[in-house]
């Protein structure tokens, strides 16, 4: 696939196989990475990408096969050796100490325990040089907990560069970034690659893969099924390679909406730290309609989701549910009102990691019939409910007693989707419902949301993907600094026009 000489190979995986019980996560996978190359690794959720990278980085031990870095075979299951050999990894979910500063996180673990200090003076000088060279702007003395997601990722990359990483693994690096932060990351990667760094880029976003990579390898069901030079392919072909079949993204046809099921009128909510609250916001959700919320992350979408989901109440203005102003609004009141919630963070808000699929399937309904009898949970019915969701929503897992943390992101999202839709909600709060999902899982989730709309549900779709908003929404609103724009019917605004509203220009003109 490449005319690079063999002496430029910095990493080689040969015959990697890994099994978890009867599940084969990786089967006889071999490939090489060259100096100064960005190699994209594609595959559906559960295809074996993260398992393969964990073997490379020493977190898992392969049942068969070898890993070589710079021509030296690494001993299995030894992350310290991988680090010493120049392999760095930035996980999708960051591994930073939130009570420590950015600088302390970067230096942590780089000096012997017997040293009295972290060597901050010399460390700072080197980190500042790396920051300048690679365009990674970070406030080094700021605690991690106060940094944005994009800034935290820069800290993770600086950690790897500080340790002289020659191979950098990025696992879904843009899953929680804004478009601007993603472009800044790509600029950093281009600088790093020009200096000889080699990158394995794991992503579900095909437009990013084609923009940043030189070569693509594709996994499906644990096997390597394709390898192609990026210049010789396109997004459509890559999607077909991932799922093994033709892929057609869903598109919602326009339909006439019904009555208003939820309305907010001139609502304001308080900001919390760096999180923007709502500012004089108005919105109507109608039965049989998808309302899309577009906007750059951090412009009040979280506050809107919290309000509708029952986590906050209006500070000013009013909210009406089925024409009534609810008292003592809470998550339980929201559920009782028929609001189904697909939260932004499926790990922290949508599931309990060490609970089984059965337990997670009834998290919001365990105290009511048919799952509760005289104060006791009917686990037989709960298990049957979980089995129904697994079957109907194609949740790929060993069984209903599997801990949900062992599932891929896409399968976890399908379980949450099934939990919501099987409750027959009148209103669906879908907050970033396909974030981090592969093309197959993305298509599946979007199709189910369209079906729910067609069955009469009101759907609020919050997404940072403008293409998704335009494809699915009957009406589009834009959020900027806590404000909500007027509703734009499908097809009445171009992406450029919506982008102007996202930048706040439309609000300024409206004022």
C-alpha angles and dihedrals in degrees: 000000000000139000093217113128116251091245088070092064108116098171133026129180115193127190096337113185126173128176131187104197106301093344115097105206096176126019123193096320120178131174142135134227121210132213114275094010133130107212115189119213113204133183143127120276105286094022091123102259099127092041089054092050092047088055090050091049093046099248091116130034116229119231088220138003139049140259120213126190117189088347094306120115112233120223109244122258097015114122091175090060092048090052091049090050090056103262115139128181132199108198124214088242107048122239102213133136102242095200092057129076124256091254093049090051091051094049096040112116095012098100131055118266091243091064111104093220142018091255091247099172097057091033093054092052092052094044091049090052091050090047091054095043095051100032093244104149112195133160096234098195095049119104113250092237091067096049124098121248091257092051091050090054090052088054090053091051092047088052090057094044091047088058090054095251113190093178118044122192115201113191110200090328096178099041092106100026130104117239089257092051090047092054090049089053091052091051089053092049092051090053091047094048090049087057092053103267115145118216136198106201116198113191144142092209104098096191089058092048092054091045099051111023133082096197136017131209121189129210124198124180091346096308132105103243103168148014125188141162107252092230090059098055143046139214095268093054092045090052090052091050091051097052100026093235144063111295122212117181114224121252124195115224118220116264137173112266126223134218125332111268098177132015134179118197122199092326124178126185128185121265115239114213106301092348113105119228127210118281118204090320125177128187140156126208115199131191114263094021137107112215112196124207113203126186147109113287115271099034097114102290090121091052091051092050091047091051096050093040092055100251095115139020130219115277088196131008125024143272123213124199113193088344095307131104105233120225122223092006112210141152090268091051089049092052091046089052090058099258113149114201126211099181127215093240111046091186102049101027108017103051146012107242100216095042118098124247088258092055093045091048091062099034093117098035108034094108096057136062135312090028099041126058120180091335096313127105115242097223093184091062092040090054091048089051090052091048090052091052091047091053099040097044099038095241103179108215141121092257148306094291092059114118107250092227088070092063125093117252093258095051092046089053091050090054091051091046091051092048089054100042096043088061088064095231121198090211125034121201103200107183111184089330096176101035109142094003126134121242094265096050090041092055091047095051093046092049091053091051091052090049090052090051091049089052089057106268122138109233125200107197115194112187140151089210105094092192090058092048093050094046097049110026127096089192127021126208125182125217123210125166092342095311124119119215124223114278116270115204117232113289097010097104129048122222089254092053092048088047089058090054090047088056089052096250096118091052091051092052092045090054 
